[in-house]
Amino acid sequence: MSVAFSEVGVSTYPAGQSNPRVMEYHNHTNIAGYDDKASWCSSFVNWVLAQVEIPGTNSALARSWLNWGEPLEAPIPGCIVVTTRDDPTGWKGHVGFFLRHDEQNIYLLGGNQLDEVREHFYARSSVLGYRWPKQSTD
């Protein structure tokens, strides 16, 4: 989580410009070379995990994380959370790192949350899954 927290404040640039740091996040996904106007929540999670040598999904799709690691029945600090976006049955989603929850909301640290790396809240009803890296059996 320290790697993710160290990126707080990284944000998209105005139209006609692109933040090179966000483009670096994309380099860990299937949209390498895209600018910061492409959705980057999954790129951010992939980049953070790469910094600590944990393989990610290499996909820019937030819902790709539903097939990664192991499912958790309940969230634990630092786990990856996948939420719906727009249509719960559609392909769009959001992904970030779990911080805490209250009765109505979960609080995530993630990228592309109001166009920056920051903490933000999402309705608990929007959660599709909680994920944790697979434990090595070696």
Secondary structure, 3 states (H helix, E strand, C coil): CHHHHHCCCCECCCCCCCCHHHHHHHCCCCCCCCCCCCCCHHHHHHHHHHHCCCCCCCCCCHHHHHHCCEEECCCCCCCEEEEECCCCCCCCEEEEEEEEECCCEEEEEEEEECCEEEEEEEEHHHEEEEEECCCCCC
